[in-house]
């Protein structure tokens, strides 16, 4: 059965109907100029879409069913009863081994969806409350281990990778590395060491080949050597002196430049895990084209953005 059209035909003679004002309830009245028959048209597709939108707006919200329909809630329950039976479609795993899988979690009004993306299409997702190990495991175990996983380093993901994809290499998203460094240094660092590491991070975004990667690694090693003693400076607790909010009550000293040390710790971890320049490995070169992404931007700018645009978020 097809849905009623915006320009319906007369049930009596088959002639095209024309609009003839509205009924007392506000619905459009249609009239046949040939035989004079009058009729109204219902649109069950429009009604069900409105009911589904009302259901999706109410479900993650704080309003009760009574507040949702402005009455007792009984009519609202009757309208949305069918919505509970909707089966969310899931892609069927094919068993294909992918060169890369880009993973990311994005949030919708308190809920999170973890998405697996090949760079051209979504192959799976997992709903959860937060990006924890158990949720990532449920997503990763759906697919054979790829050659590379591109990630922003979300919470719980590394533990899930160690469990499910132990031999898969990791490429950390350059954009999220820059965001993490910027969070510690700000965009206008006061200290010369902060200015230098922010500049180095910007230069990381411009690396395009193995020679540039080697040059960047040398520059970073020089930064660490130049500021080694500076980064080890300590501040000792004194009576009536202001303590950092993160310092423990019984802590007698702390590193003076803790934020720069956190940047140092981030880069040391990335270098130790060999997840900075995975995308430049020659095994991922095909027809002079790199086949592994260095950011998760294809996922954030395509499926994630499309979902949020659809939901009006």
VOMI-734855 format. One record per residue (C-alpha): residue in one letter; x, y, z; residue number from 1. Coordinates in Angstrom, 2 decimals. Each point is the difference from the previous one (the first is absolute). Example, Ala and Ser with C-alpha at 12.3 -4.5 7.8 and 13.67 -1.06 7.14 Angstrom:
BEGIN
+------+---------+---------+---------+-----+
! type !       x !       y !       z ! seq !
+------+---------+---------+---------+-----+
!    A !   12.30 !   -4.50 !    7.80 !   1 !
!    S !    1.37 !    3.44 !   -0.66 !   2 !
+------+---------+---------+---------+-----+
// end
This chain:
BEGIN
+------+---------+---------+---------+-----+
! type !       x !       y !       z ! seq !
+------+---------+---------+---------+-----+
!    X !    0.00 !    0.00 !    0.00 !   1 !
!    X !    1.43 !    3.36 !   -1.04 !   2 !
!    X !   -0.29 !    3.14 !    2.09 !   3 !
!    X !   -2.61 !    2.62 !   -1.00 !   4 !
!    X !    1.40 !    2.54 !   -2.40 !   5 !
!    X !    0.02 !    3.78 !    0.41 !   6 !
!    X !   -2.21 !    0.15 !   -3.09 !   7 !
!    X !   -2.40 !   -2.94 !    0.44 !   8 !
!    X !   -2.49 !   -1.36 !   -2.52 !   9 !
!    X !   -3.75 !   -0.22 !    0.40 !  10 !
!    X !   -1.19 !   -3.40 !    1.29 !  11 !
!    X !   -3.14 !    0.34 !   -2.11 !  12 !
!    X !    1.19 !    1.02 !   -3.46 !  13 !
!    X !    3.77 !    0.01 !    0.27 !  14 !
!    X !    0.37 !    3.70 !   -0.81 !  15 !
!    X !    2.71 !    2.02 !    1.71 !  16 !
!    X !   -1.33 !    1.75 !    3.12 !  17 !
!    X !    0.56 !    3.63 !    0.89 !  18 !
!    X !    0.21 !    1.64 !    3.41 !  19 !
!    X !   -3.29 !    1.35 !    1.31 !  20 !
!    X !    0.79 !    1.86 !    3.24 !  21 !
!    X !    0.18 !   -1.95 !    3.28 !  22 !
!    X !   -2.24 !   -1.88 !    2.40 !  23 !
!    X !   -0.90 !    1.29 !    3.47 !  24 !
!    X !    2.88 !   -2.13 !    1.34 !  25 !
!    X !    2.47 !    1.78 !   -2.29 !  26 !
!    X !    0.55 !   -2.85 !   -2.46 !  27 !
!    X !    0.15 !    0.72 !   -3.72 !  28 !
!    X !   -3.26 !   -0.70 !   -1.87 !  29 !
!    X !    0.30 !   -1.26 !   -3.58 !  30 !
!    X !   -2.68 !    0.36 !   -2.72 !  31 !
!    X !   -0.47 !   -1.59 !   -3.39 !  32 !
!    X !   -0.85 !    2.56 !   -2.70 !  33 !
!    X !   -1.40 !   -2.75 !   -2.22 !  34 !
!    X !   -2.52 !   -1.73 !    2.23 !  35 !
!    X !   -0.10 !    2.33 !    3.01 !  36 !
!    X !    1.05 !   -2.65 !    2.53 !  37 !
!    X !    1.76 !    1.30 !    3.11 !  38 !
!    X !    2.50 !   -1.82 !    2.17 !  39 !
!    X !    2.81 !    0.38 !    2.50 !  40 !
!    X !    3.27 !   -1.88 !   -0.08 !  41 !
!    X !    1.89 !   -1.53 !    2.90 !  42 !
!    X !    3.79 !   -0.33 !    0.00 !  43 !
!    X !    0.95 !   -2.91 !    2.28 !  44 !
!    X !    3.65 !    0.44 !   -1.00 !  45 !
!    X !    0.01 !    3.59 !    1.24 !  46 !
!    X !   -1.82 !   -0.98 !    3.18 !  47 !
!    X !    2.44 !   -2.80 !    0.78 !  48 !
!    X !    2.96 !    2.26 !   -0.68 !  49 !
!    X !   -1.39 !    2.56 !    2.45 !  50 !
!    X !   -0.60 !   -2.73 !    2.58 !  51 !
!    X !    3.56 !   -1.30 !   -0.42 !  52 !
!    X !    1.44 !    3.50 !    0.36 !  53 !
!    X !   -2.04 !    0.49 !    3.19 !  54 !
!    X !    1.28 !   -3.36 !    1.31 !  55 !
!    X !    3.64 !    0.80 !   -0.77 !  56 !
!    X !   -0.30 !    3.44 !    1.60 !  57 !
!    X !   -1.60 !   -1.45 !    3.14 !  58 !
!    X !    2.21 !   -3.09 !    0.42 !  59 !
!    X !    3.33 !    1.68 !    0.97 !  60 !
!    X !   -1.69 !    2.96 !    1.67 !  61 !
!    X !   -1.18 !    0.66 !    3.54 !  62 !
!    X !   -3.72 !    0.52 !   -0.69 !  63 !
!    X !   -2.54 !   -2.58 !    1.12 !  64 !
!    X !   -2.52 !   -1.44 !   -2.46 !  65 !
!    X !   -2.63 !    2.22 !    1.57 !  66 !
!    X !    2.12 !    3.07 !   -0.65 !  67 !
!    X !    0.69 !   -1.18 !   -3.55 !  68 !
!    X !   -3.66 !    0.12 !   -1.09 !  69 !
!    X !   -1.32 !    2.55 !    2.48 !  70 !
!    X !   -2.65 !   -2.42 !    1.30 !  71 !
!    X !   -0.05 !   -3.23 !    1.95 !  72 !
!    X !    2.69 !   -1.61 !   -2.16 !  73 !
!    X !   -2.37 !   -2.75 !   -1.14 !  74 !
!    X !   -0.42 !    1.36 !   -3.51 !  75 !
!    X !    3.75 !    0.51 !   -0.32 !  76 !
!    X !    0.65 !   -3.62 !    0.98 !  77 !
!    X !   -2.51 !   -1.16 !   -2.59 !  78 !
!    X !    1.62 !    2.13 !   -2.72 !  79 !
!    X !    3.54 !   -1.21 !    0.63 !  80 !
!    X !   -0.72 !   -3.64 !    0.88 !  81 !
!    X !    1.19 !   -1.21 !   -3.40 !  82 !
!    X !    3.31 !    1.89 !    0.35 !  83 !
!    X !    1.25 !   -2.44 !    2.65 !  84 !
!    X !   -0.11 !   -2.82 !   -2.58 !  85 !
!    X !    2.30 !    1.70 !   -2.50 !  86 !
!    X !    3.04 !   -2.14 !   -0.71 !  87 !
!    X !    3.13 !    2.05 !   -0.55 !  88 !
!    X !    1.74 !   -1.31 !   -3.13 !  89 !
!    X !    3.51 !   -1.35 !    0.45 !  90 !
!    X !    2.47 !   -0.60 !   -2.82 !  91 !
!    X !    0.85 !   -3.65 !   -0.47 !  92 !
!    X !    3.72 !   -0.67 !    0.54 !  93 !
!    X !    1.52 !   -1.40 !   -3.19 !  94 !
!    X !    3.24 !   -1.30 !    1.46 !  95 !
!    X !    2.01 !    2.25 !   -2.33 !  96 !
!    X !    3.40 !    1.05 !    1.34 !  97 !
!    X !    0.40 !    3.75 !   -0.48 !  98 !
!    X !    3.22 !    1.91 !   -0.49 !  99 !
!    X !   -1.17 !    2.61 !    2.53 ! 100 !
!    X !   -2.94 !    0.53 !    2.33 ! 101 !
!    X !   -0.61 !    3.46 !    1.44 ! 102 !
!    X !   -1.79 !   -0.05 !    3.35 ! 103 !
!    X !   -1.53 !    2.78 !    2.06 ! 104 !
!    X !   -2.67 !    0.64 !    2.60 ! 105 !
!    X !   -2.49 !    2.84 !   -0.31 ! 106 !
!    X !   -2.61 !    1.12 !    2.52 ! 107 !
!    X !   -3.72 !    0.71 !   -0.35 ! 108 !
!    X !   -1.81 !    1.48 !    3.02 ! 109 !
!    X !    1.73 !   -2.21 !    2.54 ! 110 !
!    X !    0.37 !   -3.08 !   -2.21 ! 111 !
!    X !    3.06 !   -1.03 !   -1.97 ! 112 !
!    X !    0.34 !   -1.94 !   -3.23 ! 113 !
!    X !    3.29 !   -1.61 !   -0.97 ! 114 !
!    X !    0.43 !   -0.19 !   -3.78 ! 115 !
!    X !    2.35 !   -2.07 !   -2.17 ! 116 !
!    X !    0.73 !    1.54 !   -3.41 ! 117 !
!    X !    2.25 !   -1.21 !   -2.82 ! 118 !
!    X !    0.51 !    3.42 !   -1.53 ! 119 !
!    X !   -2.75 !   -0.61 !   -2.55 ! 120 !
!    X !   -2.88 !   -1.55 !    1.96 ! 121 !
!    X !   -1.18 !   -0.84 !    3.50 ! 122 !
!    X !    0.34 !   -3.70 !    0.85 ! 123 !
!    X !   -1.39 !   -0.04 !    3.54 ! 124 !
!    X !   -0.96 !    1.90 !    3.13 ! 125 !
!    X !   -0.65 !   -0.55 !    3.70 ! 126 !
!    X !   -2.23 !    2.06 !    2.30 ! 127 !
!    X !    1.23 !    0.56 !    3.55 ! 128 !
!    X !    0.00 !    2.53 !    2.83 ! 129 !
!    X !    3.74 !    0.78 !   -0.09 ! 130 !
!    X !    3.10 !   -1.03 !   -1.95 ! 131 !
!    X !    1.00 !   -2.84 !    2.29 ! 132 !
!    X !    1.86 !   -3.22 !   -0.71 ! 133 !
!    X !   -3.07 !   -2.28 !    0.02 ! 134 !
!    X !   -1.75 !    2.14 !   -2.63 ! 135 !
!    X !    3.07 !    0.14 !   -2.24 ! 136 !
!    X !    0.42 !   -3.78 !    0.26 ! 137 !
!    X !   -3.58 !   -0.51 !   -1.19 ! 138 !
!    X !    0.77 !    2.11 !   -3.08 ! 139 !
!    X !    3.46 !   -1.36 !   -0.82 ! 140 !
!    X !   -0.89 !   -3.67 !    0.32 ! 141 !
!    X !   -2.42 !    0.31 !   -2.94 ! 142 !
!    X !    2.89 !    0.27 !   -2.51 ! 143 !
!    X !    3.27 !   -1.74 !   -0.83 ! 144 !
!    X !    3.01 !    2.01 !    1.16 ! 145 !
!    X !    0.97 !    2.62 !   -2.64 ! 146 !
!    X !    3.56 !    0.99 !   -0.86 ! 147 !
!    X !   -0.39 !    3.41 !    1.67 ! 148 !
!    X !   -2.51 !    1.64 !    2.31 ! 149 !
!    X !   -0.18 !    3.80 !   -0.07 ! 150 !
!    X !   -1.17 !    1.43 !    3.30 ! 151 !
!    X !   -0.12 !    3.10 !    2.17 ! 152 !
!    X !    1.16 !   -2.05 !    2.98 ! 153 !
!    X !   -3.41 !   -0.07 !    1.69 ! 154 !
!    X !   -0.46 !   -1.42 !    3.49 ! 155 !
!    X !   -0.04 !   -3.79 !    0.25 ! 156 !
!    X !    0.94 !   -0.51 !   -3.64 ! 157 !
!    X !    3.62 !   -1.03 !    0.54 ! 158 !
!    X !   -1.03 !   -2.76 !    2.45 ! 159 !
!    X !   -2.58 !   -1.25 !   -2.51 ! 160 !
!    X !    2.59 !    0.04 !   -2.81 ! 161 !
!    X !    2.43 !   -2.01 !    2.11 ! 162 !
!    X !   -2.74 !   -2.58 !    0.53 ! 163 !
!    X !   -1.54 !   -0.20 !   -3.48 ! 164 !
!    X !    2.52 !    1.34 !   -2.55 ! 165 !
!    X !    3.39 !   -0.66 !    1.58 ! 166 !
!    X !    1.97 !    0.01 !   -3.27 ! 167 !
!    X !   -1.74 !    3.01 !   -1.51 ! 168 !
!    X !    2.17 !    3.07 !   -0.28 ! 169 !
!    X !   -1.26 !    3.33 !    1.32 ! 170 !
!    X !   -0.01 !    3.44 !   -1.61 ! 171 !
!    X !   -0.90 !    2.81 !    2.39 ! 172 !
!    X !   -2.03 !    2.83 !   -1.47 ! 173 !
!    X !    2.22 !    3.05 !   -0.61 ! 174 !
!    X !   -2.84 !    2.42 !    0.60 ! 175 !
!    X !   -0.68 !   -1.45 !    3.46 ! 176 !
!    X !    3.72 !    0.08 !    0.82 ! 177 !
!    X !   -0.01 !    3.71 !   -0.81 ! 178 !
!    X !   -3.16 !    0.49 !    2.08 ! 179 !
!    X !    1.58 !   -1.76 !    3.00 ! 180 !
!    X !    3.20 !    2.06 !   -0.23 ! 181 !
!    X !   -1.96 !    3.23 !   -0.42 ! 182 !
!    X !   -2.03 !   -0.84 !    3.12 ! 183 !
!    X !    3.22 !   -0.08 !    2.04 ! 184 !
!    X !    1.89 !    2.90 !   -1.60 ! 185 !
!    X !   -2.87 !    2.24 !   -1.23 ! 186 !
!    X !    0.39 !    1.69 !   -3.38 ! 187 !
!    X !    2.13 !    2.76 !    1.55 ! 188 !
!    X !    2.54 !   -1.66 !    2.31 ! 189 !
!    X !    1.94 !    2.34 !    2.31 ! 190 !
!    X !    3.03 !   -2.26 !    0.36 ! 191 !
!    X !    2.52 !   -0.46 !   -2.81 ! 192 !
!    X !   -0.13 !   -3.79 !    0.47 ! 193 !
!    X !   -3.78 !    0.10 !   -0.49 ! 194 !
!    X !    0.33 !    2.11 !   -3.14 ! 195 !
!    X !    2.51 !   -2.45 !   -1.45 ! 196 !
!    X !   -2.07 !   -3.14 !    0.65 ! 197 !
!    X !   -3.13 !    1.64 !   -1.41 ! 198 !
!    X !    2.00 !    0.95 !   -3.13 ! 199 !
!    X !    1.27 !   -3.59 !   -0.24 ! 200 !
!    X !   -3.56 !   -1.29 !    0.25 ! 201 !
!    X !   -1.08 !    2.29 !   -2.83 ! 202 !
!    X !    2.93 !   -1.30 !   -2.05 ! 203 !
!    X !   -1.13 !   -3.57 !    0.71 ! 204 !
!    X !   -3.24 !    0.81 !   -1.84 ! 205 !
!    X !    2.11 !    0.83 !   -3.09 ! 206 !
!    X !    2.01 !   -3.25 !   -0.14 ! 207 !
!    X !   -0.59 !   -1.70 !   -3.34 ! 208 !
!    X !    2.81 !   -2.54 !   -0.44 ! 209 !
!    X !    2.54 !   -2.10 !    1.89 ! 210 !
!    X !    2.79 !    2.57 !   -0.37 ! 211 !
!    X !   -2.18 !    2.68 !    1.57 ! 212 !
!    X !   -0.98 !   -2.46 !    2.76 ! 213 !
!    X !    3.68 !   -0.71 !    0.79 ! 214 !
!    X !    0.73 !    3.72 !    0.08 ! 215 !
!    X !   -2.92 !    0.58 !    2.36 ! 216 !
!    X !    1.18 !   -2.76 !    2.34 ! 217 !
!    X !    3.43 !    1.64 !    0.13 ! 218 !
!    X !   -1.55 !    3.36 !    0.83 ! 219 !
!    X !   -2.07 !   -1.52 !    2.78 ! 220 !
!    X !    3.04 !   -1.77 !    1.49 ! 221 !
!    X !    1.82 !    3.34 !   -0.03 ! 222 !
!    X !   -2.93 !    1.64 !    1.82 ! 223 !
!    X !    0.10 !   -2.63 !    2.74 ! 224 !
!    X !    3.78 !    0.33 !    0.41 ! 225 !
!    X !   -0.11 !    3.80 !    0.06 ! 226 !
!    X !   -2.69 !    0.17 !    2.68 ! 227 !
!    X !    0.86 !   -3.13 !    2.00 ! 228 !
!    X !    1.06 !    1.75 !    3.22 ! 229 !
!    X !   -2.70 !    2.63 !   -0.38 ! 230 !
!    X !   -2.75 !   -2.66 !   -0.12 ! 231 !
!    X !    1.40 !   -1.61 !    3.15 ! 232 !
!    X !   -0.37 !    3.13 !    2.11 ! 233 !
!    X !   -2.01 !   -0.53 !    3.19 ! 234 !
!    X !   -2.17 !    2.18 !    2.18 ! 235 !
!    X !   -0.05 !   -0.81 !    3.71 ! 236 !
!    X !   -3.03 !    0.45 !    2.23 ! 237 !
!    X !    0.24 !    2.91 !    2.43 ! 238 !
!    X !   -2.27 !    1.23 !    2.76 ! 239 !
!    X !   -2.64 !    2.45 !   -1.25 ! 240 !
!    X !    1.22 !   -0.46 !   -3.57 ! 241 !
!    X !   -2.56 !   -0.77 !   -2.68 ! 242 !
!    X !   -0.17 !   -3.65 !   -1.03 ! 243 !
!    X !   -1.07 !   -1.23 !   -3.45 ! 244 !
!    X !   -3.51 !   -1.45 !   -0.02 ! 245 !
!    X !    1.36 !   -3.33 !   -1.26 ! 246 !
!    X !    2.60 !   -0.37 !    2.76 ! 247 !
!    X !   -0.84 !   -2.51 !    2.74 ! 248 !
!    X !   -0.43 !    1.35 !    3.58 ! 249 !
!    X !    3.09 !   -1.85 !    1.26 ! 250 !
!    X !    2.12 !    0.71 !   -3.07 ! 251 !
!    X !    3.21 !    1.82 !    0.96 ! 252 !
!    X !    1.15 !    0.95 !   -3.51 ! 253 !
!    X !   -1.12 !   -0.08 !   -3.62 ! 254 !
!    X !    1.46 !    0.72 !   -3.39 ! 255 !
!    X !   -0.08 !    3.71 !   -0.74 ! 256 !
!    X !   -0.75 !   -0.37 !   -3.71 ! 257 !
!    X !   -2.48 !   -2.87 !    0.24 ! 258 !
!    X !   -1.87 !    0.89 !   -3.19 ! 259 !
!    X !    3.13 !   -0.10 !   -2.12 ! 260 !
!    X !    0.92 !   -3.31 !    1.61 ! 261 !
!    X !   -3.43 !   -1.32 !   -1.03 ! 262 !
!    X !    0.75 !    1.00 !   -3.59 ! 263 !
!    X !    3.36 !   -1.74 !    0.31 ! 264 !
!    X !   -1.72 !   -3.10 !    1.38 ! 265 !
!    X !   -2.48 !    0.01 !   -2.90 ! 266 !
!    X !    2.74 !    0.11 !   -2.64 ! 267 !
!    X !    2.14 !   -2.58 !    1.80 ! 268 !
!    X !   -2.96 !   -2.38 !    0.06 ! 269 !
!    X !   -0.75 !    0.55 !   -3.69 ! 270 !
!    X !    3.64 !   -0.57 !   -0.95 ! 271 !
!    X !    0.31 !   -3.06 !    2.25 ! 272 !
!    X !   -3.18 !   -1.51 !   -1.49 ! 273 !
!    X !    1.13 !    0.89 !   -3.54 ! 274 !
!    X !   -3.37 !    1.60 !   -0.73 ! 275 !
!    X !    1.17 !    3.36 !   -1.37 ! 276 !
!    X !    1.08 !   -0.92 !   -3.53 ! 277 !
!    X !   -1.71 !   -3.34 !   -0.69 ! 278 !
!    X !   -1.76 !    1.50 !   -3.01 ! 279 !
!    X !    3.37 !    0.67 !   -1.66 ! 280 !
!    X !    1.10 !   -3.65 !    0.03 ! 281 !
!    X !    0.85 !   -1.12 !   -3.54 ! 282 !
!    X !   -2.25 !   -3.05 !    0.32 ! 283 !
!    X !   -2.95 !    2.41 !   -0.05 ! 284 !
!    X !    1.09 !    1.63 !   -3.25 ! 285 !
!    X !   -1.91 !   -0.97 !   -3.16 ! 286 !
!    X !    0.43 !    1.71 !   -3.39 ! 287 !
!    X !    1.88 !    2.85 !    1.73 ! 288 !
!    X !   -3.03 !    0.57 !    2.22 ! 289 !
!    X !   -0.14 !   -0.49 !    3.76 ! 290 !
!    X !   -2.79 !   -2.40 !    0.90 ! 291 !
!    X !   -0.20 !    0.79 !    3.72 ! 292 !
!    X !   -1.43 !    3.22 !    1.43 ! 293 !
!    X !    1.89 !    2.06 !    2.59 ! 294 !
!    X !   -3.11 !    1.52 !    1.59 ! 295 !
!    X !   -3.53 !   -1.14 !    0.81 ! 296 !
!    X !   -1.37 !    3.02 !   -1.89 ! 297 !
!    X !   -1.59 !   -2.16 !   -2.74 ! 298 !
!    X !   -2.19 !   -1.57 !    2.70 ! 299 !
!    X !   -0.72 !    3.17 !    1.99 ! 300 !
!    X !   -0.73 !    2.08 !   -3.09 ! 301 !
!    X !   -2.15 !   -2.58 !   -1.76 ! 302 !
!    X !   -2.07 !   -2.57 !    2.00 ! 303 !
!    X !    0.20 !    1.80 !    3.37 ! 304 !
!    X !   -0.92 !    3.38 !   -1.46 ! 305 !
!    X !   -2.80 !   -1.50 !   -2.11 ! 306 !
!    X !   -1.58 !   -1.66 !    3.04 ! 307 !
!    X !    0.10 !    3.20 !    2.04 ! 308 !
!    X !   -1.37 !    2.06 !   -2.88 ! 309 !
!    X !   -2.87 !   -2.50 !   -0.35 ! 310 !
!    X !   -0.79 !    0.26 !    3.71 ! 311 !
!    X !    0.43 !    3.77 !    0.01 ! 312 !
!    X !    2.84 !   -0.11 !    2.54 ! 313 !
+------+---------+---------+---------+-----+
// end
